[in-house]
Amino acid sequence: MTERVLVLAGADLTCLGGVRNLPGLQVAEASGQLWLRGLPPTGEQPLAVRALPAHTAYTLDAQGRLFPAGSATPVARLPELSWQAIQSFVPLEMPTAALPAQGALPYRPRLLASNRAEPGAGLLTTLAAWQAYAESAPEIRLQPLRFAVAADGRVLLLGTPLPPLPGQELWQQESLLLPAGFDLEAPLLGPLLAQKLNPANDGLVLLGEDGSWEKVALDNLVPATRSAVRLTVERFGDE
């Protein structure tokens, strides 16, 4: 036997925070359930693991077969799932995208209407629209996406393909995200602004049509899973 596998209800996502710092754990979501793997196959599990509200526990062998606890007969095979490190799947805090504008520019950059078509790199939409989509979309459509949520309920989505949601499509130049149909007034401004507003290259800078800007730290973008969306919505509801 190679490892133990636990299955939890999707609603128990927050419980995984107690095992977030255990090394080697991976999580996947499928059909409203959370699968946790990477646990030692023998010996007593850590207290945090024993405290998880798992409704099913398996032992996994090298052929990918699942054995119920205490049984020598396999009952299924480990499904083909999109596994993520638990630290990525369970963020420390609710993702927050909208940060106040940082620093000051000697002028506000001007954006002009442009006829140039650029591929979409991001989308600004609402939390309600994003929640409705995430609850019904196939998981294969969520896997390429990352998201962050602002305090005012705006949602920034990044990835390809972008979901068909109402909102403002964005295209990327350097580490800048500009509204579709607009461009900077001078071609050389892109690299200069990126260096000025994002010198450590640790985030993305959202530029508004009026030249306003806000920086989104890359650490605030989390993988788009149904559980992460539900957790975000729940935390917003608690505020």
C-alpha positions in Angstrom: 0.0 0.0 0.0 1.3 3.4 -0.9 -0.9 6.0 0.9 -4.2 6.7 2.5 -7.0 8.6 0.7 -9.8 10.5 2.5 -13.0 11.7 0.9 -14.9 14.7 2.5 -18.0 16.6 1.5 -17.4 19.7 -0.5 -19.0 21.8 2.2 -16.1 20.8 4.6 -13.5 22.8 2.7 -12.8 25.0 5.7 -11.9 21.9 7.8 -8.8 21.4 5.5 -7.3 24.5 7.0 -6.3 22.4 10.0 -4.0 20.2 7.8 -2.9 22.8 5.4 0.7 22.8 6.7 1.2 19.0 6.6 3.8 18.2 3.9 2.9 16.3 0.8 -0.8 16.5 0.9 -2.8 17.0 -2.3 -6.5 17.9 -2.8 -8.9 17.5 -5.7 -12.6 18.3 -6.1 -15.1 16.2 -8.0 -18.9 16.0 -7.9 -19.2 18.0 -4.7 -16.6 15.9 -2.9 -13.1 16.7 -1.7 -10.4 14.0 -2.2 -7.3 14.2 0.0 -4.2 12.1 -0.7 -0.6 12.0 0.4 -1.2 10.5 3.9 1.1 7.8 5.2 -0.2 4.3 4.5 0.5 2.9 8.0 0.8 4.2 11.5 -1.3 6.6 13.4 -2.3 9.7 11.5 -1.7 13.2 13.0 -4.4 14.5 15.3 -5.4 17.2 12.7 -6.0 14.4 10.1 -8.0 12.3 12.6 -10.2 15.3 13.3 -11.3 15.7 9.6 -15.0 14.9 9.0 -14.1 12.3 6.3 -17.0 10.1 5.3 -14.9 7.6 3.5 -11.3 6.4 4.0 -9.3 4.2 1.6 -5.9 2.7 1.3 -4.3 3.1 -2.2 -2.0 0.5 -3.7 0.6 0.9 -6.5 -2.0 -0.1 -9.1 -4.3 2.8 -8.1 -6.9 0.5 -6.5 -8.8 1.7 -3.5 -9.3 -0.5 -0.4 -11.8 0.4 2.3 -10.2 0.6 5.8 -9.6 -2.9 7.1 -10.5 -4.7 3.9 -8.3 -6.7 1.6 -10.7 -6.3 -1.4 -10.5 -3.2 -3.6 -13.8 -1.5 -4.3 -12.8 1.1 -6.9 -9.9 2.8 -8.6 -8.6 6.3 -7.8 -10.4 8.6 -10.2 -8.5 10.7 -12.7 -8.6 14.1 -10.9 -6.9 17.4 -11.1 -4.7 17.4 -8.0 -3.3 20.5 -6.3 -1.0 21.1 -3.4 -3.1 21.7 -0.4 -1.5 25.1 0.2 -2.7 26.2 -3.2 -6.2 24.7 -2.9 -6.8 26.1 0.6 -5.7 29.8 0.8 -4.7 31.3 4.1 -7.1 34.1 3.7 -10.0 35.1 1.4 -8.6 36.2 -2.0 -8.8 40.0 -2.3 -7.9 41.7 -5.5 -8.9 45.3 -5.1 -6.0 47.1 -3.4 -5.8 50.9 -3.1 -3.7 52.6 -5.7 -0.1 52.6 -4.6 2.4 55.4 -5.0 1.8 58.4 -7.1 2.5 59.2 -10.7 3.4 62.7 -12.0 0.4 62.4 -14.3 -2.5 60.0 -14.9 -1.8 57.8 -18.0 -4.3 58.4 -20.8 -6.0 55.5 -22.5 -7.3 56.0 -26.0 -9.8 54.0 -28.0 -8.0 51.5 -30.3 -9.1 49.5 -33.3 -6.4 46.9 -32.6 -7.8 43.5 -31.5 -5.8 41.9 -28.7 -6.5 38.4 -27.2 -8.4 38.5 -23.9 -6.3 37.8 -20.9 -8.7 38.7 -18.1 -12.2 39.6 -17.2 -13.7 41.9 -14.5 -17.1 40.7 -13.5 -19.3 40.5 -10.4 -19.2 38.0 -7.6 -22.8 36.9 -8.2 -22.1 36.2 -11.9 -18.9 34.3 -11.1 -20.6 32.2 -8.4 -23.5 31.2 -10.7 -21.0 30.2 -13.4 -18.7 28.3 -11.1 -21.5 26.3 -9.7 -22.7 25.0 -13.1 -19.7 25.0 -15.4 -17.8 21.8 -16.1 -14.6 21.5 -14.1 -12.6 21.4 -17.3 -13.7 25.1 -17.9 -12.6 26.1 -14.4 -9.2 24.4 -14.3 -7.4 27.0 -16.5 -8.7 30.0 -14.4 -7.5 31.9 -11.4 -9.5 34.5 -9.6 -9.4 37.2 -6.9 -12.2 39.1 -5.3 -12.2 42.8 -4.4 -13.8 44.2 -1.3 -16.5 45.8 -3.4 -17.5 42.5 -5.0 -15.6 42.8 -8.3 -14.0 39.6 -9.5 -10.8 39.4 -11.6 -10.6 36.3 -13.7 -7.4 35.3 -15.5 -6.9 32.4 -17.9 -7.9 31.0 -21.3 -10.5 30.6 -22.4 -12.4 33.2 -20.4 -15.9 32.4 -19.3 -18.9 34.0 -21.2 -19.8 36.4 -18.4 -20.9 40.0 -18.4 -18.2 42.4 -17.5 -15.1 44.2 -18.8 -12.7 42.1 -20.9 -9.0 42.9 -20.4 -5.9 42.4 -22.4 -2.3 42.3 -21.1 0.7 44.4 -22.0 3.8 43.7 -19.8 2.3 43.3 -16.4 -0.5 45.8 -17.2 -4.1 44.8 -17.7 -6.0 47.2 -20.0 -9.7 47.3 -20.9 -10.4 45.8 -24.3 -10.7 48.4 -27.1 -8.3 50.8 -25.4 -4.5 51.3 -25.5 -2.0 53.7 -24.0 -1.5 57.0 -25.8 2.1 56.1 -26.6 3.6 52.7 -27.4 6.6 53.1 -25.1 4.5 53.8 -22.0 3.7 50.2 -21.4 7.2 49.1 -20.2 7.7 52.4 -18.3 4.5 52.1 -16.4 5.0 48.4 -15.6 8.4 49.3 -14.2 7.1 52.3 -12.2 3.9 50.6 -10.8 5.2 47.0 -10.5 9.0 47.2 -10.0 9.2 43.8 -8.3 7.1 42.1 -10.9 5.0 40.5 -8.2 1.6 41.6 -9.3 -0.6 42.8 -12.1 -1.7 46.4 -12.6 -5.3 47.1 -13.6 -5.7 50.3 -15.6 -9.1 51.9 -15.9 -10.4 53.7 -18.9 -10.0 57.0 -16.9 -6.3 56.2 -16.2 -6.9 55.1 -12.6 -4.9 52.0 -11.5 -4.7 49.4 -8.8 -2.2 46.7 -8.2 -3.3 43.0 -7.7 -0.6 40.9 -6.0 -0.1 37.5 -7.7 -0.4 35.8 -4.3 -4.0 37.0 -4.2 -5.0 34.9 -7.2 -6.2 31.4 -6.4 -7.1 28.4 -8.6 -10.8 28.5 -9.7 -12.4 25.6 -7.9 -16.0 25.4 -6.8 -14.9 25.1 -3.2 -12.7 28.2 -3.3 -15.6 30.2 -4.8 -18.1 28.9 -2.2 -15.6 29.8 0.6 -15.2 33.3 -0.8 -18.9 33.9 -1.1 -19.4 32.6 2.5 -16.8 34.9 3.9 -18.2 37.9 2.1 -21.6 37.0 3.5 -20.1 37.0 7.0 -18.9 40.6 6.7 
